């Protein structure tokens, strides 16, 4: 589940890979489809223009919130994606996985720019620190 920065939109992820988008004003819904397995995590960019989702299908998907299109997939994890978080400026995304890595993705090039490996367990949480230059990860 994820709530938009303006609290006007709620996301719910489902076992079938769908993401339901709820407008909190009238509870109308729409569906984002693209994952092929259970949606594990979701987040909004700070601007609210993009959504990132991670799944048991090993992919991170970036969605354009305004037209509900499957914008693109970021592939590289070898196991379930447990955590996704945009950097405060929205230029990067970090993802944590059962493959015991954290990947940092560049949103312009749509590629992984750095991989933190060496964890001894699945990575379940990642967060950017307020200085925008560093991230914090949890297992």
C-alpha positions in Angstrom: 0.0 0.0 0.0 1.2 3.6 -0.7 -0.3 7.0 -0.3 0.5 9.9 -2.6 2.3 13.0 -1.3 -0.9 15.0 -1.5 -3.0 12.2 0.2 -5.4 12.1 -2.8 -4.4 8.7 -4.1 -4.0 5.3 -2.5 -2.3 2.4 -4.1 -2.9 -1.3 -3.3 -0.9 -4.1 -4.8 -2.3 -7.6 -5.4 -1.2 -11.2 -5.7 -2.0 -11.2 -9.5 0.4 -8.4 -10.2 -2.3 -5.6 -10.5 -2.1 -2.3 -8.7 -5.4 -0.6 -7.9 -5.3 3.2 -7.9 -8.0 4.7 -5.6 -9.0 8.4 -5.7 -9.6 9.2 -2.0 -12.1 11.9 -2.8 -14.7 9.6 -4.4 -13.0 6.2 -4.1 -13.1 5.7 -7.9 -10.5 3.2 -9.1 -8.4 2.3 -12.0 -5.9 -0.6 -12.5 -2.3 -0.6 -13.5 -1.3 -3.9 -15.1 2.2 -5.1 -16.0 3.7 -7.2 -13.2 3.4 -11.0 -13.7 3.4 -11.9 -10.0 2.6 -10.5 -6.6 3.2 -6.8 -6.1 5.3 -6.4 -2.9 6.1 -2.7 -2.6 5.1 0.7 -4.1 6.0 4.3 -3.7 5.3 7.7 -5.3 8.0 10.1 -6.5 8.0 13.3 -4.4 6.4 15.2 -7.3 3.6 12.6 -7.4 4.1 12.2 -11.2 5.6 8.7 -11.1 5.0 5.5 -9.2 7.6 2.7 -8.7 6.5 -0.8 -7.8 8.5 -3.9 -7.0 7.3 -7.5 -7.4 7.9 -11.1 -6.9 8.5 -11.2 -10.7 12.0 -9.6 -9.9 11.1 -6.4 -11.8 10.8 -2.7 -10.7 8.2 -0.9 -12.8 8.0 2.9 -13.2 4.6 4.2 -14.0 3.5 7.6 -15.3 0.8 8.4 -12.8 -1.2 10.8 -15.0 -2.0 8.5 -17.9 -1.6 5.1 -16.1 0.7 3.6 -18.7 3.3 1.1 -17.9 6.2 3.5 -18.4 9.1 1.1 -18.3 10.6 -1.9 -16.4 14.0 -1.9 -14.6 15.4 -5.4 -14.6 18.5 -6.7 -12.9 17.4 -8.2 -9.6 17.5 -12.0 -9.5 14.8 -12.4 -6.8 11.8 -10.7 -5.4 11.9 -6.9 -5.0 11.0 -5.9 -1.4 11.5 -2.1 -1.3 11.6 0.8 -3.7 12.2 4.5 -2.9 12.8 7.5 -5.1 15.6 10.0 -4.2 14.2 13.3 -2.9 14.9 14.9 -6.3 13.4 12.1 -8.2 16.5 11.5 -10.4 17.3 8.1 -8.8 15.5 5.1 -7.4 16.8 2.6 -4.9 15.5 -1.0 -4.8 16.1 -3.8 -2.3 15.7 -7.4 -3.0 15.7 -11.0 -1.7 18.8 -11.4 -3.8 20.6 -9.5 -1.0 21.4 -6.4 -3.0 20.4 -2.8 -3.2 20.4 -1.3 -6.7 20.5 2.4 -7.5 18.8 3.3 -10.7 19.2 6.4 -12.8 15.8 7.5 -14.0 17.1 9.3 -17.1 19.1 6.4 -18.5 16.8 3.7 -17.0 19.8 1.7 -15.9 21.4 0.5 -12.7 24.2 2.8 -11.7 25.4 1.1 -8.6 24.9 -2.2 -6.8 25.4 -2.6 -3.0 26.1 -6.3 -2.4 27.5 -8.3 0.4 24.4 -8.4 2.5 23.8 -11.6 4.4 20.1 -11.5 4.2 17.3 -10.2 2.0 17.1 -6.4 1.9 13.6 -5.4 3.1 13.9 -1.6 3.3 15.8 1.3 1.8 15.6 5.0 2.4 17.4 8.2 1.2 18.9 10.4 3.9 17.9 14.0 3.9 21.3 15.2 2.5 20.2 13.6 -0.8 23.6 12.2 -1.3 23.4 9.0 0.8 21.0 6.2 1.4 20.2 4.0 4.3 19.3 0.4 3.9 17.8 -2.1 6.2 17.7 -5.9 6.2 
